[in-house]
Structures are given as C-alpha cells and as structure tokens.
Amino acid sequence: MGVAIQTHRGDITKMAVDAIVNAANSSLLGGGGVDGAIHRAAGKDLVHECRLLGGCKTGEAKVTKGYNLPAKHIIHTVGPVWRGGGNGEPEQLASCYRASLHRAREAGARTVAIPAISTGIYGFPLERAAPIAVETIREVVAEFPTAFDRISLVCFNDVSLQAFDAALQED
C-alpha cells in the first residue's frame, strides 16, 4: 500500500490522471514550455476560465477543469524565477509543489502528474530543484497518507528524468 511516487518521461498533456500540474506564469493565460503545451492541448475554453481566476502569485496554485485533456483538472502553479538561490527561491519552489498537491487533494484527485517546475526558462537548477520537489511531495504524502494513489514526476527529457530518479533514490 501507500502512494506510488514515480518518474515518467513523456508529454504531460497526454497523461490519463485525475490532475496535471501546469508550470504557469502569473497571468495564467498561457505562455511557453509546459504552460503553452497545456493551453494548446486543453483548448480555448481553458483561457476563458483562467481569466476568471485573476492570476496567481509565485508559490500558490489554482485549479481549473481539464477541458480537452485526458486529465480532469489542471492545477496551475507559478514557480520562482532563479536569481541565484538567495531570494527565497527554494522555499517558493517547495510551496509550488505543496500548494499544487493541496489543491489536487481538495479537488479529489488521487492521481497527479507534475512537471519539473521552474527548471525551464525560469532557470532553477535541475540538480537543486529535483530534491526539493521529491522532499516536498513526500512531506505532503506523509501529511495526507490516504489522499493519493500515484504521483508522477513527468520529465520532458532524459537529463530531467535522471535528476528526478536520483532524488527519488535519496532517503
């Protein structure tokens, strides 16, 4: 028993899970990378719902429907822009994972797919981000041990996959 925390290399927009997490910008109206891919795959109705949410602050998360995605819900979170690590970025990144899982739990999502938040254009070093993500996910799972069945860390490339696999091996 217990929650399966695993890595998955692939396209988060194709994941048949209850909720996917979107590494969004503060407007929630779409952008590049994962955010743009999710908006394109979900369809135009997503941007209409996002407009009603009034944006999102760094480290927080908001929920929308999944629209044309296999996922029922999209959890939008705004990761920190890397500025060297001395400006609260690690704490803000942990807050993204924590808030996203709390919103997923509130939405009744038992299976969740999460990308490598802030490691793309926002520049958060992957080798620092992966352990923060895994540690925070484990903390939330310990807090709510029956809330989730599976949490997948979805990696776009092999470098990301290796970093998250390594973080999962740490105790």
For each residue, the residues with C-beta under 8 A, 3 or more apart:
1:
2: 145
3: 141 145 148 149 150 151
4: 149 150 151
5: 134 137 138 141 150 151 153 168
6: 150 151 152 153 168
7: 152 153 154 155 161 164 165 168
8: 15 113 152 153 154 155
9: 154 155 156 157 158 161
10: 14 15 154 155
11: 14 15 37 154
12: 15 20 34 37 38 113 115 154
13: 20 37 38 40 41 42 69
14: 10 11 70
15: 8 10 11 12 20 70 71 113 152 154
16: 70 71
17: 20 70 71 109 111 112 113 150 152
18: 71 72 73 104 107 108 109 110 111 112
19: 63 66 71 72 73 74 75 104 107 109 111 112 113
20: 12 13 15 17 38 66 69 71 73 74 75 112 113 114 154
21: 61 74 75 76 77 100 104 112 113 114 115 117
22: 34 35 38 74 75 76 77 115
23: 33 34 35 77 79 115 116 117 118 120 122
24: 28 31 35 56 76 77 78
25: 28 29 31 35 78
26: 55 56 57 58 78
27: 31 50 55
28: 24 25 50 53 55 56 62 76
29: 25 47 50 51
30: 35 36 39 47 50
31: 24 25 27 35 36 39
32: 35 36 120 121
33: 23 36 37 120 121
34: 12 22 23 37 38 115 120 156
35: 22 23 24 25 30 31 32 38 39
36: 30 31 32 33 39 40
37: 11 12 13 33 34 40 41
38: 12 13 20 22 34 35 41 42 46 69 74
39: 30 31 35 36 42 46 47
40: 13 36 37
41: 13 37 38 68 69
42: 13 38 39 45 46 66 67 68 69 74
43: 46 67 68
44: 47 48
45: 42 48 49 65 67
46: 38 39 42 43 49 50 64 65 67 74
47: 29 30 39 44 50 51
48: 44 45 51 52
49: 45 46 52 53 64 65
50: 27 28 29 30 46 47 53 64 76
51: 29 47 48
52: 48 49
53: 28 49 50 56 62 64 76
54:
55: 26 27 28
56: 24 26 28 53 60 61 62 76 77 78
57: 26 60 78
58: 26 78 79 80 92 96
59: 77 78 80 91 92 93 95 96 99
60: 56 57 77 78 95 99
61: 21 56 75 76 77 96 99 100 102 103
62: 28 53 56 75 76 103
63: 19 73 74 75 76 103 104 106 107
64: 46 49 50 53 67 73 74 76
65: 45 46 49 72 73 74
66: 19 20 42 69 70 71 72 73 74
67: 42 43 45 46 64
68: 41 42 43
69: 13 20 38 41 42 66 74
70: 14 15 16 17 66
71: 15 16 17 18 19 20 66 74 113
72: 18 19 65 66 107 109
73: 18 19 20 63 64 65 66 104 107 109
74: 19 20 21 22 38 42 46 63 64 65 66 69 71
75: 19 20 21 22 61 62 63 100 103 104 107 109 112
76: 21 22 24 28 50 53 56 61 62 63 64
77: 21 22 23 24 56 59 60 61 96 97 99 100 117
78: 24 25 26 56 57 58 59 60 96
79: 23 58 92 93 96 117 118 122 124
80: 58 59 83 87 88 89 92 93 96 118 122 124
81: 89 118 122 123
82: 85 89 118 122 123 124 125
83: 80 86 87 89
84: 87 89
85: 82 89 90 128
86: 83
87: 80 83 84
88: 80 91 92
89: 80 81 82 83 84 85 92 93 118 124
90: 85 93 94 128 132
91: 59 88 94 95
92: 58 59 79 80 88 89 95 96
93: 59 79 80 89 90 96 97 117 118 124 129 132 133
94: 90 91 97 98 132 135 136
95: 59 60 91 92 98 99
96: 58 59 61 77 78 79 80 92 93 99 100 117 118
97: 77 93 94 100 101 114 117 132 133 136 137 140
98: 94 95 101 102 136 139 140
99: 59 60 61 77 95 96 102 103
100: 21 61 75 77 96 97 103 104 112 114
101: 97 98 104 105 112 137 140 144 148 151
102: 61 98 99 105 106 140
103: 61 62 63 75 99 100 106 107
104: 18 19 21 63 73 75 100 101 107 109 112 148
105: 101 102 108 109 144 147 148
106: 63 102 103
107: 18 19 63 72 73 75 103 104
108: 18 105
109: 17 18 19 72 73 75 104 105 112 148
110: 18 147 148 149 150
111: 17 18 19 148 149 150 151 152
112: 17 18 19 20 21 75 100 101 104 109 148 150 151 152
113: 8 12 15 17 19 20 21 71 151 152 154
114: 20 21 97 100 117 133 137 151 152 153 154
115: 12 21 22 23 34 154 155 156
116: 23 119 120 126 129 130 133 153 154 155 156 160 163 164
117: 21 23 77 79 93 96 97 114 124 129 133
118: 23 79 80 81 82 89 93 96 122 123 124 129
119: 116 122 123 124 125 126 129 160
120: 23 32 33 34 116
121: 32 33
122: 23 79 80 81 82 118 119
123: 81 82 118 119
124: 79 80 82 89 93 117 118 119 128 129
125: 82 119 128 129
126: 116 119 129 130 159 160 163
127: 130 131 163
128: 85 90 124 125 131 132
129: 93 116 117 118 119 124 125 126 132 133 163
130: 116 126 127 133 134 160 163 164 166 167
131: 127 128 134 135 167 170
132: 90 93 94 97 128 129 135 136
133: 93 97 114 116 117 129 130 136 137 153 164 167
134: 5 130 131 137 138 153 164 167 168 170
135: 94 131 132 138 139 167
136: 94 97 98 132 133 139 140
137: 5 97 101 114 133 134 140 141 151 153
138: 5 134 135 141 142
139: 98 135 136 142 143
140: 97 98 101 102 136 137 143 144
141: 3 5 137 138 144 145 147 148 151
142: 138 139 145
143: 139 140
144: 101 105 140 141 147 148
145: 2 3 141 142
146:
147: 105 110 141 144
148: 3 101 104 105 109 110 111 112 141 144 151
149: 3 4 110 111
150: 3 4 5 6 17 110 111 112
151: 3 4 5 6 101 111 112 113 114 137 141 148
152: 6 7 8 15 17 111 112 113 114
153: 5 6 7 8 114 116 133 134 137 164 168
154: 7 8 9 10 11 12 15 20 113 114 115 116
155: 7 8 9 10 115 116 158 160 161 164
156: 9 34 115 116 160
157: 9 160 161
158: 9 155 161 162
159: 126 162 163
160: 116 119 126 130 155 156 157 163 164
161: 7 9 155 157 158 164 165
162: 158 159 165 166
163: 116 126 127 129 130 159 160 166 167
164: 7 116 130 133 134 153 155 160 161 167 168
165: 7 161 162 168 169
166: 130 162 163 169 170
167: 130 131 133 134 135 163 164 170
168: 5 6 7 134 153 164 165
169: 165 166
170: 131 134 166 167
171:
